[in-house]
Amino acid sequence: MPLQFHRSLGEMEIWSASSAGFSFVISFGSPGGPGFHGRTGYLASWRPLYKNQAAIKIGGSPFRTLAEAEGACRSTIEHLAPR
């Protein structure tokens, strides 16, 4: 299942992608400065696209790099989506 992430908001570091009925979001957080506050790193989460359900944090978050967060999302969809 290919996931093509795109930056959702220009000023905040948020990327999103969807595939096979699932939505994935990656956001960057840090203790200070603009954007989300918390531990420094890239937080990845997923949820079903067509259900009103809260997002589920992907294990290992926050990740040190965007590439690591994207890889975790790709691994997660491999487990979620039927083949």
Phi and psi restraints in degrees (range 20) as a CNS / XPLOR table:
assign (resid 1 and name C) (resid 2 and name N)
       (resid 2 and name CA) (resid 2 and name C) 1.0 -73.7 20.0 2
assign (resid 2 and name N) (resid 2 and name CA)
       (resid 2 and name C) (resid 3 and name N) 1.0 136.9 20.0 2
assign (resid 2 and name C) (resid 3 and name N)
       (resid 3 and name CA) (resid 3 and name C) 1.0 -116.7 20.0 2
assign (resid 3 and name N) (resid 3 and name CA)
       (resid 3 and name C) (resid 4 and name N) 1.0 122.5 20.0 2
assign (resid 3 and name C) (resid 4 and name N)
       (resid 4 and name CA) (resid 4 and name C) 1.0 -109.3 20.0 2
assign (resid 4 and name N) (resid 4 and name CA)
       (resid 4 and name C) (resid 5 and name N) 1.0 104.5 20.0 2
assign (resid 4 and name C) (resid 5 and name N)
       (resid 5 and name CA) (resid 5 and name C) 1.0 -80.5 20.0 2
assign (resid 5 and name N) (resid 5 and name CA)
       (resid 5 and name C) (resid 6 and name N) 1.0 141.0 20.0 2
assign (resid 5 and name C) (resid 6 and name N)
       (resid 6 and name CA) (resid 6 and name C) 1.0 -134.2 20.0 2
assign (resid 6 and name N) (resid 6 and name CA)
       (resid 6 and name C) (resid 7 and name N) 1.0 149.2 20.0 2
assign (resid 6 and name C) (resid 7 and name N)
       (resid 7 and name CA) (resid 7 and name C) 1.0 -72.8 20.0 2
assign (resid 7 and name N) (resid 7 and name CA)
       (resid 7 and name C) (resid 8 and name N) 1.0 124.6 20.0 2
assign (resid 7 and name C) (resid 8 and name N)
       (resid 8 and name CA) (resid 8 and name C) 1.0 -86.0 20.0 2
assign (resid 8 and name N) (resid 8 and name CA)
       (resid 8 and name C) (resid 9 and name N) 1.0 -36.9 20.0 2
assign (resid 8 and name C) (resid 9 and name N)
       (resid 9 and name CA) (resid 9 and name C) 1.0 -127.1 20.0 2
assign (resid 9 and name N) (resid 9 and name CA)
       (resid 9 and name C) (resid 10 and name N) 1.0 134.9 20.0 2
assign (resid 9 and name C) (resid 10 and name N)
       (resid 10 and name CA) (resid 10 and name C) 1.0 -65.0 20.0 2
assign (resid 10 and name N) (resid 10 and name CA)
       (resid 10 and name C) (resid 11 and name N) 1.0 -41.9 20.0 2
assign (resid 10 and name C) (resid 11 and name N)
       (resid 11 and name CA) (resid 11 and name C) 1.0 -87.9 20.0 2
assign (resid 11 and name N) (resid 11 and name CA)
       (resid 11 and name C) (resid 12 and name N) 1.0 -25.3 20.0 2
assign (resid 11 and name C) (resid 12 and name N)
       (resid 12 and name CA) (resid 12 and name C) 1.0 -106.4 20.0 2
assign (resid 12 and name N) (resid 12 and name CA)
       (resid 12 and name C) (resid 13 and name N) 1.0 149.8 20.0 2
assign (resid 12 and name C) (resid 13 and name N)
       (resid 13 and name CA) (resid 13 and name C) 1.0 -86.7 20.0 2
assign (resid 13 and name N) (resid 13 and name CA)
       (resid 13 and name C) (resid 14 and name N) 1.0 88.1 20.0 2
assign (resid 13 and name C) (resid 14 and name N)
       (resid 14 and name CA) (resid 14 and name C) 1.0 -134.2 20.0 2
assign (resid 14 and name N) (resid 14 and name CA)
       (resid 14 and name C) (resid 15 and name N) 1.0 129.1 20.0 2
assign (resid 14 and name C) (resid 15 and name N)
       (resid 15 and name CA) (resid 15 and name C) 1.0 -123.9 20.0 2
assign (resid 15 and name N) (resid 15 and name CA)
       (resid 15 and name C) (resid 16 and name N) 1.0 147.0 20.0 2
assign (resid 15 and name C) (resid 16 and name N)
       (resid 16 and name CA) (resid 16 and name C) 1.0 -139.4 20.0 2
assign (resid 16 and name N) (resid 16 and name CA)
       (resid 16 and name C) (resid 17 and name N) 1.0 156.7 20.0 2
assign (resid 16 and name C) (resid 17 and name N)
       (resid 17 and name CA) (resid 17 and name C) 1.0 -156.3 20.0 2
assign (resid 17 and name N) (resid 17 and name CA)
       (resid 17 and name C) (resid 18 and name N) 1.0 156.3 20.0 2
assign (resid 17 and name C) (resid 18 and name N)
       (resid 18 and name CA) (resid 18 and name C) 1.0 -144.2 20.0 2
assign (resid 18 and name N) (resid 18 and name CA)
       (resid 18 and name C) (resid 19 and name N) 1.0 150.1 20.0 2
assign (resid 18 and name C) (resid 19 and name N)
       (resid 19 and name CA) (resid 19 and name C) 1.0 -168.0 20.0 2
assign (resid 19 and name N) (resid 19 and name CA)
       (resid 19 and name C) (resid 20 and name N) 1.0 146.2 20.0 2
assign (resid 19 and name C) (resid 20 and name N)
       (resid 20 and name CA) (resid 20 and name C) 1.0 52.8 20.0 2
assign (resid 20 and name N) (resid 20 and name CA)
       (resid 20 and name C) (resid 21 and name N) 1.0 33.8 20.0 2
assign (resid 20 and name C) (resid 21 and name N)
       (resid 21 and name CA) (resid 21 and name C) 1.0 83.4 20.0 2
assign (resid 21 and name N) (resid 21 and name CA)
       (resid 21 and name C) (resid 22 and name N) 1.0 12.7 20.0 2
assign (resid 21 and name C) (resid 22 and name N)
       (resid 22 and name CA) (resid 22 and name C) 1.0 -126.0 20.0 2
assign (resid 22 and name N) (resid 22 and name CA)
       (resid 22 and name C) (resid 23 and name N) 1.0 145.3 20.0 2
assign (resid 22 and name C) (resid 23 and name N)
       (resid 23 and name CA) (resid 23 and name C) 1.0 -112.7 20.0 2
assign (resid 23 and name N) (resid 23 and name CA)
       (resid 23 and name C) (resid 24 and name N) 1.0 137.1 20.0 2
assign (resid 23 and name C) (resid 24 and name N)
       (resid 24 and name CA) (resid 24 and name C) 1.0 -123.7 20.0 2
assign (resid 24 and name N) (resid 24 and name CA)
       (resid 24 and name C) (resid 25 and name N) 1.0 139.3 20.0 2
assign (resid 24 and name C) (resid 25 and name N)
       (resid 25 and name CA) (resid 25 and name C) 1.0 -133.6 20.0 2
assign (resid 25 and name N) (resid 25 and name CA)
       (resid 25 and name C) (resid 26 and name N) 1.0 136.9 20.0 2
assign (resid 25 and name C) (resid 26 and name N)
       (resid 26 and name CA) (resid 26 and name C) 1.0 -122.2 20.0 2
assign (resid 26 and name N) (resid 26 and name CA)
       (resid 26 and name C) (resid 27 and name N) 1.0 129.5 20.0 2
assign (resid 26 and name C) (resid 27 and name N)
       (resid 27 and name CA) (resid 27 and name C) 1.0 -130.5 20.0 2
assign (resid 27 and name N) (resid 27 and name CA)
       (resid 27 and name C) (resid 28 and name N) 1.0 150.0 20.0 2
assign (resid 27 and name C) (resid 28 and name N)
       (resid 28 and name CA) (resid 28 and name C) 1.0 -101.8 20.0 2
assign (resid 28 and name N) (resid 28 and name CA)
       (resid 28 and name C) (resid 29 and name N) 1.0 132.5 20.0 2
assign (resid 28 and name C) (resid 29 and name N)
       (resid 29 and name CA) (resid 29 and name C) 1.0 -127.1 20.0 2
assign (resid 29 and name N) (resid 29 and name CA)
       (resid 29 and name C) (resid 30 and name N) 1.0 156.6 20.0 2
assign (resid 29 and name C) (resid 30 and name N)
       (resid 30 and name CA) (resid 30 and name C) 1.0 -154.8 20.0 2
assign (resid 30 and name N) (resid 30 and name CA)
       (resid 30 and name C) (resid 31 and name N) 1.0 159.3 20.0 2
assign (resid 30 and name C) (resid 31 and name N)
       (resid 31 and name CA) (resid 31 and name C) 1.0 -62.7 20.0 2
assign (resid 31 and name N) (resid 31 and name CA)
       (resid 31 and name C) (resid 32 and name N) 1.0 -29.6 20.0 2
assign (resid 31 and name C) (resid 32 and name N)
       (resid 32 and name CA) (resid 32 and name C) 1.0 -134.4 20.0 2
assign (resid 32 and name N) (resid 32 and name CA)
       (resid 32 and name C) (resid 33 and name N) 1.0 176.1 20.0 2
assign (resid 32 and name C) (resid 33 and name N)
       (resid 33 and name CA) (resid 33 and name C) 1.0 86.1 20.0 2
assign (resid 33 and name N) (resid 33 and name CA)
       (resid 33 and name C) (resid 34 and name N) 1.0 -173.6 20.0 2
assign (resid 33 and name C) (resid 34 and name N)
       (resid 34 and name CA) (resid 34 and name C) 1.0 -73.6 20.0 2
assign (resid 34 and name N) (resid 34 and name CA)
       (resid 34 and name C) (resid 35 and name N) 1.0 159.6 20.0 2
assign (resid 34 and name C) (resid 35 and name N)
       (resid 35 and name CA) (resid 35 and name C) 1.0 92.9 20.0 2
assign (resid 35 and name N) (resid 35 and name CA)
       (resid 35 and name C) (resid 36 and name N) 1.0 -158.7 20.0 2
assign (resid 35 and name C) (resid 36 and name N)
       (resid 36 and name CA) (resid 36 and name C) 1.0 -74.6 20.0 2
assign (resid 36 and name N) (resid 36 and name CA)
       (resid 36 and name C) (resid 37 and name N) 1.0 142.3 20.0 2
assign (resid 36 and name C) (resid 37 and name N)
       (resid 37 and name CA) (resid 37 and name C) 1.0 -106.0 20.0 2
assign (resid 37 and name N) (resid 37 and name CA)
       (resid 37 and name C) (resid 38 and name N) 1.0 147.6 20.0 2
assign (resid 37 and name C) (resid 38 and name N)
       (resid 38 and name CA) (resid 38 and name C) 1.0 150.4 20.0 2
assign (resid 38 and name N) (resid 38 and name CA)
       (resid 38 and name C) (resid 39 and name N) 1.0 -157.9 20.0 2
assign (resid 38 and name C) (resid 39 and name N)
       (resid 39 and name CA) (resid 39 and name C) 1.0 -64.9 20.0 2
assign (resid 39 and name N) (resid 39 and name CA)
       (resid 39 and name C) (resid 40 and name N) 1.0 142.9 20.0 2
assign (resid 39 and name C) (resid 40 and name N)
       (resid 40 and name CA) (resid 40 and name C) 1.0 -69.4 20.0 2
assign (resid 40 and name N) (resid 40 and name CA)
       (resid 40 and name C) (resid 41 and name N) 1.0 129.8 20.0 2
assign (resid 40 and name C) (resid 41 and name N)
       (resid 41 and name CA) (resid 41 and name C) 1.0 145.9 20.0 2
assign (resid 41 and name N) (resid 41 and name CA)
       (resid 41 and name C) (resid 42 and name N) 1.0 -176.4 20.0 2
assign (resid 41 and name C) (resid 42 and name N)
       (resid 42 and name CA) (resid 42 and name C) 1.0 -101.3 20.0 2
assign (resid 42 and name N) (resid 42 and name CA)
       (resid 42 and name C) (resid 43 and name N) 1.0 115.0 20.0 2
assign (resid 42 and name C) (resid 43 and name N)
       (resid 43 and name CA) (resid 43 and name C) 1.0 -92.2 20.0 2
assign (resid 43 and name N) (resid 43 and name CA)
       (resid 43 and name C) (resid 44 and name N) 1.0 125.6 20.0 2
assign (resid 43 and name C) (resid 44 and name N)
       (resid 44 and name CA) (resid 44 and name C) 1.0 -111.7 20.0 2
assign (resid 44 and name N) (resid 44 and name CA)
       (resid 44 and name C) (resid 45 and name N) 1.0 139.8 20.0 2
assign (resid 44 and name C) (resid 45 and name N)
       (resid 45 and name CA) (resid 45 and name C) 1.0 -146.7 20.0 2
assign (resid 45 and name N) (resid 45 and name CA)
       (resid 45 and name C) (resid 46 and name N) 1.0 163.9 20.0 2
assign (resid 45 and name C) (resid 46 and name N)
       (resid 46 and name CA) (resid 46 and name C) 1.0 -142.6 20.0 2
assign (resid 46 and name N) (resid 46 and name CA)
       (resid 46 and name C) (resid 47 and name N) 1.0 162.5 20.0 2
assign (resid 46 and name C) (resid 47 and name N)
       (resid 47 and name CA) (resid 47 and name C) 1.0 -161.9 20.0 2
assign (resid 47 and name N) (resid 47 and name CA)
       (resid 47 and name C) (resid 48 and name N) 1.0 157.4 20.0 2
assign (resid 47 and name C) (resid 48 and name N)
       (resid 48 and name CA) (resid 48 and name C) 1.0 -64.5 20.0 2
assign (resid 48 and name N) (resid 48 and name CA)
       (resid 48 and name C) (resid 49 and name N) 1.0 140.7 20.0 2
assign (resid 48 and name C) (resid 49 and name N)
       (resid 49 and name CA) (resid 49 and name C) 1.0 -67.3 20.0 2
assign (resid 49 and name N) (resid 49 and name CA)
       (resid 49 and name C) (resid 50 and name N) 1.0 -39.4 20.0 2
assign (resid 49 and name C) (resid 50 and name N)
       (resid 50 and name CA) (resid 50 and name C) 1.0 -107.3 20.0 2
assign (resid 50 and name N) (resid 50 and name CA)
       (resid 50 and name C) (resid 51 and name N) 1.0 19.8 20.0 2
assign (resid 50 and name C) (resid 51 and name N)
       (resid 51 and name CA) (resid 51 and name C) 1.0 -125.9 20.0 2
assign (resid 51 and name N) (resid 51 and name CA)
       (resid 51 and name C) (resid 52 and name N) 1.0 142.9 20.0 2
assign (resid 51 and name C) (resid 52 and name N)
       (resid 52 and name CA) (resid 52 and name C) 1.0 -82.4 20.0 2
assign (resid 52 and name N) (resid 52 and name CA)
       (resid 52 and name C) (resid 53 and name N) 1.0 82.7 20.0 2
assign (resid 52 and name C) (resid 53 and name N)
       (resid 53 and name CA) (resid 53 and name C) 1.0 -132.1 20.0 2
assign (resid 53 and name N) (resid 53 and name CA)
       (resid 53 and name C) (resid 54 and name N) 1.0 144.7 20.0 2
assign (resid 53 and name C) (resid 54 and name N)
       (resid 54 and name CA) (resid 54 and name C) 1.0 -65.3 20.0 2
assign (resid 54 and name N) (resid 54 and name CA)
       (resid 54 and name C) (resid 55 and name N) 1.0 153.2 20.0 2
assign (resid 54 and name C) (resid 55 and name N)
       (resid 55 and name CA) (resid 55 and name C) 1.0 -70.7 20.0 2
assign (resid 55 and name N) (resid 55 and name CA)
       (resid 55 and name C) (resid 56 and name N) 1.0 151.7 20.0 2
assign (resid 55 and name C) (resid 56 and name N)
       (resid 56 and name CA) (resid 56 and name C) 1.0 -114.1 20.0 2
assign (resid 56 and name N) (resid 56 and name CA)
       (resid 56 and name C) (resid 57 and name N) 1.0 124.6 20.0 2
assign (resid 56 and name C) (resid 57 and name N)
       (resid 57 and name CA) (resid 57 and name C) 1.0 -68.6 20.0 2
assign (resid 57 and name N) (resid 57 and name CA)
       (resid 57 and name C) (resid 58 and name N) 1.0 136.1 20.0 2
assign (resid 57 and name C) (resid 58 and name N)
       (resid 58 and name CA) (resid 58 and name C) 1.0 -82.0 20.0 2
assign (resid 58 and name N) (resid 58 and name CA)
       (resid 58 and name C) (resid 59 and name N) 1.0 131.9 20.0 2
assign (resid 58 and name C) (resid 59 and name N)
       (resid 59 and name CA) (resid 59 and name C) 1.0 -54.5 20.0 2
assign (resid 59 and name N) (resid 59 and name CA)
       (resid 59 and name C) (resid 60 and name N) 1.0 139.5 20.0 2
assign (resid 59 and name C) (resid 60 and name N)
       (resid 60 and name CA) (resid 60 and name C) 1.0 99.1 20.0 2
assign (resid 60 and name N) (resid 60 and name CA)
       (resid 60 and name C) (resid 61 and name N) 1.0 -14.4 20.0 2
assign (resid 60 and name C) (resid 61 and name N)
       (resid 61 and name CA) (resid 61 and name C) 1.0 -69.2 20.0 2
assign (resid 61 and name N) (resid 61 and name CA)
       (resid 61 and name C) (resid 62 and name N) 1.0 144.9 20.0 2
assign (resid 61 and name C) (resid 62 and name N)
       (resid 62 and name CA) (resid 62 and name C) 1.0 -79.8 20.0 2
assign (resid 62 and name N) (resid 62 and name CA)
       (resid 62 and name C) (resid 63 and name N) 1.0 146.2 20.0 2
assign (resid 62 and name C) (resid 63 and name N)
       (resid 63 and name CA) (resid 63 and name C) 1.0 -93.5 20.0 2
assign (resid 63 and name N) (resid 63 and name CA)
       (resid 63 and name C) (resid 64 and name N) 1.0 154.3 20.0 2
assign (resid 63 and name C) (resid 64 and name N)
       (resid 64 and name CA) (resid 64 and name C) 1.0 -70.8 20.0 2
assign (resid 64 and name N) (resid 64 and name CA)
       (resid 64 and name C) (resid 65 and name N) 1.0 -34.7 20.0 2
assign (resid 64 and name C) (resid 65 and name N)
       (resid 65 and name CA) (resid 65 and name C) 1.0 -128.0 20.0 2
assign (resid 65 and name N) (resid 65 and name CA)
       (resid 65 and name C) (resid 66 and name N) 1.0 159.3 20.0 2
assign (resid 65 and name C) (resid 66 and name N)
       (resid 66 and name CA) (resid 66 and name C) 1.0 -62.5 20.0 2
assign (resid 66 and name N) (resid 66 and name CA)
       (resid 66 and name C) (resid 67 and name N) 1.0 -39.3 20.0 2
assign (resid 66 and name C) (resid 67 and name N)
       (resid 67 and name CA) (resid 67 and name C) 1.0 -61.1 20.0 2
assign (resid 67 and name N) (resid 67 and name CA)
       (resid 67 and name C) (resid 68 and name N) 1.0 -39.3 20.0 2
assign (resid 67 and name C) (resid 68 and name N)
       (resid 68 and name CA) (resid 68 and name C) 1.0 -65.3 20.0 2
assign (resid 68 and name N) (resid 68 and name CA)
       (resid 68 and name C) (resid 69 and name N) 1.0 -41.2 20.0 2
assign (resid 68 and name C) (resid 69 and name N)
       (resid 69 and name CA) (resid 69 and name C) 1.0 -65.3 20.0 2
assign (resid 69 and name N) (resid 69 and name CA)
       (resid 69 and name C) (resid 70 and name N) 1.0 -42.1 20.0 2
assign (resid 69 and name C) (resid 70 and name N)
       (resid 70 and name CA) (resid 70 and name C) 1.0 -62.0 20.0 2
assign (resid 70 and name N) (resid 70 and name CA)
       (resid 70 and name C) (resid 71 and name N) 1.0 -42.4 20.0 2
assign (resid 70 and name C) (resid 71 and name N)
       (resid 71 and name CA) (resid 71 and name C) 1.0 -62.1 20.0 2
assign (resid 71 and name N) (resid 71 and name CA)
       (resid 71 and name C) (resid 72 and name N) 1.0 -39.3 20.0 2
assign (resid 71 and name C) (resid 72 and name N)
       (resid 72 and name CA) (resid 72 and name C) 1.0 -64.9 20.0 2
assign (resid 72 and name N) (resid 72 and name CA)
       (resid 72 and name C) (resid 73 and name N) 1.0 -38.5 20.0 2
assign (resid 72 and name C) (resid 73 and name N)
       (resid 73 and name CA) (resid 73 and name C) 1.0 -64.6 20.0 2
assign (resid 73 and name N) (resid 73 and name CA)
       (resid 73 and name C) (resid 74 and name N) 1.0 -42.9 20.0 2
assign (resid 73 and name C) (resid 74 and name N)
       (resid 74 and name CA) (resid 74 and name C) 1.0 -64.2 20.0 2
assign (resid 74 and name N) (resid 74 and name CA)
       (resid 74 and name C) (resid 75 and name N) 1.0 -38.8 20.0 2
assign (resid 74 and name C) (resid 75 and name N)
       (resid 75 and name CA) (resid 75 and name C) 1.0 -65.7 20.0 2
assign (resid 75 and name N) (resid 75 and name CA)
       (resid 75 and name C) (resid 76 and name N) 1.0 -39.3 20.0 2
assign (resid 75 and name C) (resid 76 and name N)
       (resid 76 and name CA) (resid 76 and name C) 1.0 -65.2 20.0 2
assign (resid 76 and name N) (resid 76 and name CA)
       (resid 76 and name C) (resid 77 and name N) 1.0 -44.0 20.0 2
assign (resid 76 and name C) (resid 77 and name N)
       (resid 77 and name CA) (resid 77 and name C) 1.0 -66.6 20.0 2
assign (resid 77 and name N) (resid 77 and name CA)
       (resid 77 and name C) (resid 78 and name N) 1.0 -28.5 20.0 2
assign (resid 77 and name C) (resid 78 and name N)
       (resid 78 and name CA) (resid 78 and name C) 1.0 -62.5 20.0 2
assign (resid 78 and name N) (resid 78 and name CA)
       (resid 78 and name C) (resid 79 and name N) 1.0 -32.8 20.0 2
assign (resid 78 and name C) (resid 79 and name N)
       (resid 79 and name CA) (resid 79 and name C) 1.0 -83.4 20.0 2
assign (resid 79 and name N) (resid 79 and name CA)
       (resid 79 and name C) (resid 80 and name N) 1.0 -28.7 20.0 2
assign (resid 79 and name C) (resid 80 and name N)
       (resid 80 and name CA) (resid 80 and name C) 1.0 -84.4 20.0 2
assign (resid 80 and name N) (resid 80 and name CA)
       (resid 80 and name C) (resid 81 and name N) 1.0 -42.4 20.0 2
assign (resid 80 and name C) (resid 81 and name N)
       (resid 81 and name CA) (resid 81 and name C) 1.0 -84.0 20.0 2
assign (resid 81 and name N) (resid 81 and name CA)
       (resid 81 and name C) (resid 82 and name N) 1.0 135.1 20.0 2
assign (resid 81 and name C) (resid 82 and name N)
       (resid 82 and name CA) (resid 82 and name C) 1.0 -67.8 20.0 2
assign (resid 82 and name N) (resid 82 and name CA)
       (resid 82 and name C) (resid 83 and name N) 1.0 147.6 20.0 2
